[in-house]
Amino acid sequence: MRALKPIVASLVLSVLSATALSGPAVAETVTLRMAWYSDGNEGEVMADLLKRFHDQNKDIEVVLDQVPYKAINENLPVQLASGQGPDMARVVDMGGLSRYALDMRPLLKDPGYWDANFGPFLAWMRPAGDTQAIPGFMTQLTVTGPFVNKTLFEQAGIPMPGDKATWEDWAKALKEVAAKVQAPFPLALDRSGHRFYALAMSQGAQVFTASGEPDVVDDGFKRAAQLIYDWHKSGVMSKELWGSVSGTAYRGANDEFKNAQVVMYLSGSWQIAQFAKTVGNAFDWVAVPNPCGPGGCSSMPGGAGLIAFKSTQHPKEVARLMDYLASEPVLAEFYSRTLFVPGHLGLAKKGVDYPTASPEAAAALKVFTASAAQISPLAYRTQGYTNSRIIFNAVISRLGQAISGETTLEDAYKRITADVTQQIAERNKK
């Protein structure tokens, strides 16, 4: 056997020599990884678009890692901090991850297109003080708002409150409907700091001092917190939802709503595609404008952005892919097929067709689009604040403790203020 080794080596060298002489080597394929979470069918749509991109760009292979939202929220920051993250990811906490973002401006074909169509949202993605970076684009603009089980109102024989109705008006009607039809959840509200602020904005929360520093616990904030606390005491809200998790953990009520156990569910526009699919013809559901309070009727804006990270080994290829995905025809198709409110100013102005939308979904999209036009500047500012996630997490964690009876509301207020101050200071040290 030993005598065969030189022959094998010789054959290998001959093959290599023949390859070298036969012509130029085929370009090496670059593999990019994209971390992605889905609320509805957007993962399927993105996978289809990525396949189409690869057909036109054989030198770039994109691996779509579809993960739970919790993994994006909790695991991705740890990965990025260690330099082990993906090339791109669909994220919600754009400000919190901005320090890891890649500025694609020098690599994009037409940065002016990005400025013109994503301008207001790029500020959400940039590190503090940066006014030029282009880290990504919006996969959707989201708007908070309630979904109502219209069938339960009809069965109870109670009229739904109209436009400009207050939160108190809705709470009273919801409790009456639930009692008559024996629904276990009159009102469900995502256990999320972002969703809480859809209520807090309407109660007059200001979030910041005149000098721009965070000042979370003001009179408007306390009015909103008191409402949540009282609703859990009176049965308008159920501890079964918020009390089933602790800390900063998110808890939605999608399953409860689709099973007709919830009369009104405060969530947002990202749920439209899912409810169109999961509810079907089981009952009539409608989206309604955000209820009002002394601070107005503003919803909270939000959304998810597809962000590129500077730890990537292939920035040029990342920018080429992002140029493709953010192009108007491709993005219009993505919004249309996913039933998303566009986070692209040109498409928002032109309007997006939703040929696959059910009548319920089409009506809901109309309500949320109208709500988007009425979002207050303060709500946009709060969402775009670099440390918004710190505020949201502190609020939901400490309010959750008060609701579960672990502490008082007054103590929760003190702890929220301390948490925000401490965590911002720690982040600024890094």
Residue, then its C-alpha position, 0 to 999 in steps of 0.5 A: m500500500r505504501a508504494l501507491k502513495p506517490i502515484v496518488a499524489s501524482l494523479v492529484l497534481s495532474v488534476l490540479s494542473a489540468t484545472a489550472l490550465s483549462g481556464p479561469a476558476v469559477a467565482e466562489t459562492v458567498t454564503l450570507r445568513m439572515a435571522w428572521y422571525s415571523d408573525g404570519n406568512e412573511g417567512e414564506v414570502m421572504a424565502d421565495l424572494l431570496k430564491r429569486f435573488h439567488d437565481q439572478n445572483k449565483d455567487i450569493e447564497v442566502v441561508l434564512d434562519q427562521v427563529p422565534y421572536k424570543a430568540i431575536n429579542e433575547n439571544l441575538p444581542v448576546q450573539l452580536a456582542s460576541g461577534q458571532g451574529p448573522d450577517m443580517a436580521r429582522v429586528v424590532d429593537m433597532g435602537g438597542l442594536s444600532r451599535y452593531a449595525l453596518d453603514m451600507r451607504p458607501l456600498l449601495k447603488d443609490p443611497g438617495y433612494w434609501d434616504a427618500n423612501f426610508g428617511p424617517f425610519l433610518a433614525w430608528m436604526r442609527p447609533a446616537g448622534d449619527t445622522q447619515a448611516i443606512p443600516g437597513f430598511m423597514t420590513q413593515l411599519t406597524v401600528t398598535g390598535p385593538f381587534v374586536n370580536k364583533t360577533l360577541f358584541e352582536q350576541a350580547g346585544i350591546p353596541m360597540p363604542g364609536d370613534k373617539a370613545t375613551w378607554e373607560d367607555w370600552a372597558k365598561a362595554l367589554k365587561e358587559v359583553a363578556a358577562k353576557v356571552q361568558a367570555p373569559f377575557p373582556l380585554a387582552l393587552d399584549r404583555s409588552g412595554h410597547r403595547f402599554y405605551a399605546l395606552a400611556m400616550s393616550q393618558g398623556a405620558q410625556v416620557f422625556t423632560a424638556s431637556g430630552e432626558p428620560d422621565v418615565v413616571d409622570d402623571g400620564f404614565k401613572r394614569a395608564a398604570q392605574l388603569i391596567y392595575d384596576w382592570h386586573k382587579s375588576g376582571v376587565m383584564s385577566k391575570e391568567l395572561w400577564g400573570s403567566v410569565s414574569g420579568t420582561a417576558y412577552r405574552g400575547a393573546n393570539d390563541e385566546f383571540k382566535n378561539a373567541q375567548v377575547v372580546m377586545y385584543l390590543s395588539g397591532s397591524w402585524q396580526i392581520a395576516q395571521f387572524a385572516k388565516t387562523v380565524g377564517n369564518a369562525f366569527d366576525w372580527v374588526a380593527v378599531p381606532n385606538p381608544c382616547g384619553p386626556g392625552g389624545c388617541s395616538s397609537m404607538p408606531g413600530g415595526a421590524g427592520l432588516i438590519a445589516f451588521k458590521s461583523t459581516q465578512h461580506p459587506k458588499e454582498v450584503a449591500r447587493l442583497m439589501d438593494y434588491l430586497a428594498s427595491e420598490p417592485v420587490l418590496a411592494e410585492f413583499y408588503s402585498r403578500t404579507l398584508f403589511v402596512p408599508g414602511h416605504l414612503g413612496l409605496a405608502k403614497k402610491g398605495v399597495d394593492y392587497p389582492t389576497a386580503s379577505p374582506e376583514a383583512a382589507a378593512a383592518l388594513k384601512v383602519f390601521t393605515a388611517s391610524a398611522a396618519q394620526i400618530s403623535p410626534l412624541a410616539y415616534r420619538t419614543q419608539g425611535y429613542t435609542n434606549s426605548r427597549i430599556i424603558f419598555n422592559a423596566v415598565i413591563s417587568r415592574l408593573g407585572q410585579a404590582i399586578s401579581g401582588e408582589t409589590t405596590l404600584e408606588d414601589a413599582y414606580k420607584r423601581i422603574t425609575a431606578d432600573v431605567t437610570q441604572q441600565i442606561a448608565e451601564r449601556n453608556k459605559k460600554 
